[in-house]
């Protein structure tokens, strides 16, 4: 199996055992970015406990 692309952290070729990263260090760097909030998914902020919006036409089962 040939690895495609580049490590998203440093740009080196990825290693099969660490895909899509080149090393454990880069994989841990990426995890740290998620845990500290450096990566975010766009969306509306809600207060804790607010129910998510309900899509029209979807009923509770």
C-alpha positions in Angstrom: 0.0 0.0 0.0 1.5 3.3 -1.1 0.9 6.3 1.0 -0.5 9.3 -0.8 -0.2 13.0 0.0 1.9 14.7 2.6 1.8 14.9 6.4 -0.6 17.7 7.3 1.7 19.0 10.0 5.2 19.1 8.5 4.7 18.2 4.8 6.9 15.0 4.8 5.7 11.8 3.2 3.4 9.9 5.6 4.4 6.5 7.1 1.9 3.7 6.9 1.8 3.1 10.6 0.9 6.8 11.3 -1.3 7.7 8.3 -1.9 10.5 7.4 1.1 11.6 9.5 4.8 11.0 9.1 5.5 10.3 12.8 3.9 9.9 16.2 5.2 13.4 17.0 3.1 14.9 14.2 0.1 12.8 15.1 0.4 14.1 18.7 0.8 17.7 17.5 -2.4 17.4 15.6 -4.2 15.9 18.6 -2.9 18.7 20.8 -4.3 21.3 18.3 -7.8 19.7 18.6 -7.6 19.5 22.4 -6.6 23.2 22.8 -9.3 24.4 20.4 -6.9 25.5 17.6 -9.0 23.6 15.2 -12.7 24.5 15.2 -15.8 23.5 13.2 -17.9 26.4 12.1 -21.4 26.7 13.6 -23.6 28.6 15.9 -22.6 28.8 19.5 -25.1 27.4 22.0 -25.2 27.6 25.7 -24.6 24.3 27.5 -27.9 22.4 27.9 -29.5 24.1 24.9 -31.2 21.5 22.7 -30.0 21.2 19.1 -32.3 22.6 16.4 -34.9 20.3 15.1 -35.2 19.8 11.4 -38.7 20.2 9.9 -40.3 16.9 9.1 -38.4 14.8 11.6 -40.5 13.5 14.4 -39.4 11.9 17.6 -39.6 8.1 17.6 
